[in-house]
């Protein structure tokens, strides 16, 4: 069993109820000023699995509360958690929605360090939506996960009712309604793209199986770890009980970067740019679509008359944005990636503005564009705000755009052949070719 040394203050958030207790994958050792705690697990567990525990509070008898006319004793409450256990008794929570469970893998990483606090603040799901965070990490990151959980607790987010951490996806994904899969192995020096596909593919095959077994049947899954399109495909193929339509690969950062470049070129603020689509793979074969995009409601080609830049410089500027950031900042994007994750989720839980759309890597079965089925391909989507989406039908595809889309389609088909052993589609065969299409910052 993993052990962790913590010296924890004798206070915790007065806004959280007893279900908010911090669950750590360890026995909690406290300094000499505190007593040792070891509480029984909530579920049947395996070694290194989660144990329910709270930071130490002054010794206190269990609190009796009245429920349906009967007095019941709450056995698992500690200090201030006892005071706020019964949500029905809290005036401010009576209008709150039902709690939702959100899983995040790679939760000790830099992207998550920005994302988790946005989730807990209510920025993503709204100011009346309480959440439970289920944080998945590795054995090496378990202490870092404990630190993340402590920071979340110390931030006093009223909407954050639970924090779970663990290393077993079968436990962490239990009953989750949203899964944000960030954790993936980075591409090391000399590593071929095919090797990365296989290594990360195994991770996402395991997580797909765990989601299939443990998650809510209608869980929405957003894959961030690269190569995200094919990782999303592997994940959905290993989760046959979950609708394939529920899986997304993150291409929203590419969309945001494309909007930024068009705004810079046109000399407008980026909120004037709409109907931006990223087609295809999250790689250098991606296609930022200037044909259907709008600036102040007008076609981009009418506003930006430098069509040579649109056809040559625009795509390159989007693709090289991450590399330029690394040169300036010394590391790859984390905060902007977290923001794009927020944008991607908000696009699914809030209605799409009339006439606009957003980009997401989704399953191609039944698409109206003639793209090969059985892929995860970035396409234009609209949502009614219910977590679901529909593909946009009224888009123009000319010869220039179709040729570019076909190139990204061919790459994703090649990637799919590379991971056939992980999707249950036969023996893997890799023919990715000599050209390296990984985006800057992913090496």
N, C-alpha and C positions, 0 to 999 in steps of 0.2 A: 504494500500500500504506500502511495506517495506520501511523504511527510513535508510539512511546511512550517517554518518558524514565523509567526506573526506577533507583533506587539500592537494590540489594537485598543484605541480609546474606548472608554465605557459609555459611548454615546452612539446612537445611530439615527437615521432619518425619522423624524416624527410624522412624516407624511406617509409612511409605508405600513401596510398591514402585515399580519403574521405570515401570509403567503409570500411576503417580500424577503423572507429570511435568506441570507446568502448561502448558497449551497456549494460547498467546496469539495473537490475530489481528494480529500485528505483528512487525517485527524488533525484538529487544530490545536497547536501548542501555543500557549500564551506566556507572557513574561511572568516573573515571580509575583507581580501585583495582581494577577488574575488566576482563576482556577482553570483546570483542564476541562475541556468539553468534548464529549463524544456522544452524539445523538444517533438514534436508530435511523437507518435509511428509509426514504419514502417508498421505495419499490424493492423488489428482490434484485440484488445487485451482484456483480462479479467483481473480482479484485480490481482496484484502481477506479471503481465506479463512483458516482456521486454519493456524498453523504450530506444529509440536511443538517445545517448548523447555523447558529446565529452568533454575532459578536456578543461578548459577555455583557450581561446586564446584572445589576444588583439582584441578589437572590430574592425571589418573589413568588408567592403562592399563585397557582393557576387562577385565572379570572373566571368567574361565573357570569354567563350572559343568558338572557332570556330569548328563546327562539320558539315561536308558535306556542307560547304559553308555558313551555317547559324550560327549566333551568338546566343548562349543560355546562360542564366544566371543560375548558379548553386546555389540553395537556401540553400542546406544543406551541407555547408562546413565551417570549422573553422580553422583559422590560417594556419599552414603548410599543413593541409589536402587539402586546396584549391590549393596549389602549385603542388601537385602530384596526383590530381584526375584523369586526363586523362592518362590512362596507355599507350595509343597509342603514346603519345608524349614523353614517356620515352624510351630512347635508350636501356637501359639495359633490359627492359621488353619485347621487341619485339619478342624475341625468347622463352618467357615463355609459358608454357602450360596453358590451361584453368583452372581457379580456381576450386578447389574441396572443398567440405564442409565435415568436419569431426566432428562427435559428440563424446563426452566423458562423460560418467556418473560417478558419484563419483569423480568429477573433483577437489574437495577440499581436497582429500585424499593424503596419502603419495605416493602411486604408481603413481598417476597422476602428483604429484609434480616433479617426475623425467621424466615421459613420455612426458608431454606437450612441454617441451623445446626441446626434441629430434624431435618431430613432427615439431615444428616451425622453427628449424634450417635447415631443408632440409635433415636431416640424413635418414629419412624414405622414402619419396617419390621423393627425388632428388633435386638438386640445381636449377632447372628451373621450379619447381612446386609450384606456390602460393597456399596457403591454407586459409580457414576460419575455425576457431575453434568454435564449439558450445558446451558450457560447462553446463552440467546438475547437479544440486545439490538439496538439500532439503531446506526448509524454515530456518532450523537451521544453514545451512552452507552458506547462501547468502552473508554475509559479508566476509567470507573467500574466496568465489568465486570472489568477487570484488577485494580482495587483489591479488589473482592469476592473474586476468586479468590485474591489474596494473603492476605486475612484468613482465608479457609477453610484455606489452607495453614498459616498461622501458628497455627491453632487445634489442630493435631495430632490430628485425628480419625482413629483407627485404621481405621475402616470406610470412610473416604473415599479411594478408590483412584485416581480420576481427576477432573480438572476441565478441561472444554473450554469455551471461550467463542467466540462468533461472531455474525455478523449475517445469515447465510444459513440459513433454516430447513431447506433441503434438505440441508445439511451437519450442522447441529446435531442434527436429528432422526434421524440415521442410527442404526438398530437400537434406538431407545429403546423401553422397555417401559411407561413411564409418561410422560405429557406433561401438565404443569400450565401452562395458558395464562393468565397473569396480565396480560401487556402489552396495553393497549388505550388508545386516545385518550380523555382525559377530556372531558366535555361543557363546552364553552366558553360564555361569556356570549352569550345570544341564540340559541344553537344549538337547533334543534328536535330532538325525539326521532327523527324520521324521518331527519334528517341524520346523527345519531350512529349510527343503525342502518346506514346506507349506508357511512360512513367505516370504522367498526370491522368491518362485515361484509366489506369487502374484505380487511382484515387476516386475518380468520379463514378466508376462502375460500382465501387463499394458504397459510395454515398447514395447512388441511385437505389441500390438494393435496400439500404437502411431507410430511405424515404418511403419506399414501397411497403416496407414492413411496419413502420412506426408512425409515419406522419398522417395528418388529416388526409382523407381521400381526395380532397380538392386543393391540396397545397399548391401554392404558386412558388416556382423555383426560378431564381435569377442566378445564372452562372457568370462569375467574374473572372475566375482563374483561367489563364490562357493555356492553350488555344481555346478560347471560350466557346466558339461555335461548335467545334467537334466534341469538346468536353460536355456541352449541353446535350448533344446527340447521344453520347455514351450514357449519360445520366438517365435520360428519358427511356432509352432502350432497356435499361436495367430496372425500370419502374413501370411495368406494364399495367399496374392497377391505377396509375395516375394519368389523367388525360394528357396526351402529348402536347396539346395546345397550351398547357400550363407551364411549359418550360421556356425560358428566355435566355439568350446570350446577350451580354451587355455590349451594345454599340452606341449607347447614348453619349459617351464621352466623345466619340468621333463626330456625332451629330452636333454637339455643343461646340466643338472646335471648328467645324465647318461653318456654323452660324457666325462665329467670331470672325473668321477670315472674310466672309462675304460682307459683314458689317464694316470691317476695316477698309475693304476695297471701295465700298459704296459711300463711306463717310457718314454712316448712321449708327445709332445705338443698336445693339444686337436684338433688342426686343422688337425691332421692326422686321426681323427676318423670320419667316414662317415656312411651313410646308417643306421642311428640309428632310431629305431621306438619305440614309446610308444604306446602300445595297450590298449584300454579299457577306464576305468574311471579314473578321477583325484582323486584317493583314494589309499588306501593301497592294493587294488586289481589290480592296474595298472601293466602292464607287460613291463618292459624294455627288449627289444629284442636283446640279444647278438648273436643269431643264424645267423641273416642276416646282422649284423653290420660288418664294416670293419675297420681295422687299417693299414694304409699305403697300402690300396687296398687288404689286405689279410683278410680272415675270422678271426674274433676275437678269435675263439677257436684254431686257429693255432698259434696265437701270445701269447695269455694267456692260458697256459696249465693247470693252476689251475682251473679245471672245477667245482670243489666243490664250490670254491668262486663264480664262475659265476652263479651257480644255487642257491646258498644260500645267500652269502654275498653281491653280486652285487645289487640285488633288494632292499635289506634292506638298503644298503648304500645310494641309491637314495631316498628311502622313508624317511629316518631319517635325510637327509641333512638339511631340513628346521628346524627341531627340534634342531639340533646341532647349527645352526646359531642363533637361539633364545637364547640358553645358552650363546653363546659368545657375542652377540650383544645386547641382552635384548629386542629385538622386532623381528617381523617376516620380511621376505624379502620384500623389496619394490623396491630398485634399480634394483636388478636382475630380478624381475618380469617385471619391465618396459622394461628392455633390451630384455626379451623374447617376449614381445608384439611387440617390434620393429622387432625382428627376424621373428616373425610369419607373420607380414604384408609384410616385405621385401621378404619373400619366395613366396608371392602371386603376387608381383608386379615386380619381377625380375625372369628371367628364371632359373629353377633349373639346376645346373651343370649336365652334361651328366653322367648318371649312378647313380646319387645320389638321395635322396629323403628327405622329412621332415615329421614331425608328426603334425597332427591337429585332433581335435575332430570334426568329420563331420557326416552328416546324412548317415545311413547305407543302405538306399534303393539302390538296384542294386549292392551291394558290391560283389567282387569275392571270399570272404573268408568263406562264409557260416555263417556269423554272422547275427543274427536276425535283420530283417528290422524294421524301426520305432524307432531307437535309435540314439543318438549322441555318437559316439564311436571313440576313437583316433585310427587312421590308417595311413599307409604310403601314402604320396601324392607327386605328381609332378606338377609343374606349368610352363606354357609358358611365364609367366610374365604379363599376362593380367588381373590378379585378380581372375582368375578361377583356377581350379585344376583338376587333374584326379587321381584316385586311382592306385597305383602301382600293377601290376599283377604278376610280376616275383619275388615273395618272397617265401621262404621255410617255411613251418609250420610243425614241427614234433609233435609227441605225447605230449612231455613235454610242448611245446609252446601252443598247442591247448587246453590242460587241463587248463593252466593258463588263456588263453583268455576266455574260457568258464565260469570261475569263475567271471571275471569282467563283462561279458555279463549278467550273472544271477543277479548280483547286480544292474546293470542298468535297467534290466527288473523290479526288485522289486521297484526301485526308480520311475520308470514310473507308476507303479500301485499306488504309494503314491500320485501322482499328477494328477491322471486321471481327477479330477474335474477342473483342470486348463488347461488341453489340449483338453477338449471336448470329452473325451473318457469314460465317465460314472462316477460311484461312486468310490471315492478313497478308496483303501485298502492297509494298510501298513504291510508288513511282512519282514522287513529288518533284523530281527534276533538280537541276543544279542551282536554280535561282532561289536565294533566301528571301522569303516574303515576310519574315517577322518584323513587326513594327519596332522602331527605336524605343528603348527602355524595357523591352521584354527579354533581353539577353542578360 
